Amino acid sequence: MQNWIGIGIWIVVGVLIAMVMKALIKRPEESEGHTVVLAALGAFGALIGGMLGVGLGEFFDPRALSLSGTVGAVVFATFISWLYRWGIRTLI
């Protein structure tokens, strides 16, 4: 049960990071559909980053709700959200 709670926390953290990126990097010409895409990419990035963090940092007792998993989720969600916000700039 603890692993599912950790994965849920990763998803929430990813969506929150994506919304912070949306607030920090303003694009006045973008449509509202980008919010949903950005939230999904943030959640996806947090899941991948969390799994990588657990895989790299927790060898003997792999738990989703660990420091390495949370750090991995935050770092990768930030990277994916920033990459999307940077890339959408050239498409619009």
PERA-V192605 format. One record per residue. D_LAST is the distance of its C-alpha to the last C-alpha in Angstrom with 2 decimals. Layout:
d_last->D_LAST
d_last->D_LAST
This chain:
d_last->43.08
d_last->41.97
d_last->39.46
d_last->37.77
d_last->37.61
d_last->36.05
d_last->33.40
d_last->32.68
d_last->32.39
d_last->29.90
d_last->27.68
d_last->27.96
d_last->27.30
d_last->24.15
d_last->22.77
d_last->23.89
d_last->22.29
d_last->18.91
d_last->19.33
d_last->20.44
d_last->17.37
d_last->15.26
d_last->17.65
d_last->17.73
d_last->14.10
d_last->12.71
d_last->9.20
d_last->10.36
d_last->7.53
d_last->7.34
d_last->10.02
d_last->13.35
d_last->13.23
d_last->11.53
d_last->14.88
d_last->16.93
d_last->15.07
d_last->15.23
d_last->18.89
d_last->19.76
d_last->18.43
d_last->20.33
d_last->23.42
d_last->23.22
d_last->22.89
d_last->25.81
d_last->27.91
d_last->27.48
d_last->28.02
d_last->30.98
d_last->32.58
d_last->32.19
d_last->33.63
d_last->36.57
d_last->37.16
d_last->37.30
d_last->39.09
d_last->41.41
d_last->43.81
d_last->46.85
d_last->45.60
d_last->42.01
d_last->40.82
d_last->37.33
d_last->38.21
d_last->38.89
d_last->37.66
d_last->36.18
d_last->34.38
d_last->32.91
d_last->31.88
d_last->30.28
d_last->28.35
d_last->27.13
d_last->26.20
d_last->24.38
d_last->22.52
d_last->21.41
d_last->20.33
d_last->18.41
d_last->16.65
d_last->15.85
d_last->14.69
d_last->12.22
d_last->10.98
d_last->10.92
d_last->9.31
d_last->6.33
d_last->5.80
d_last->5.73
d_last->3.80
d_last->0.00
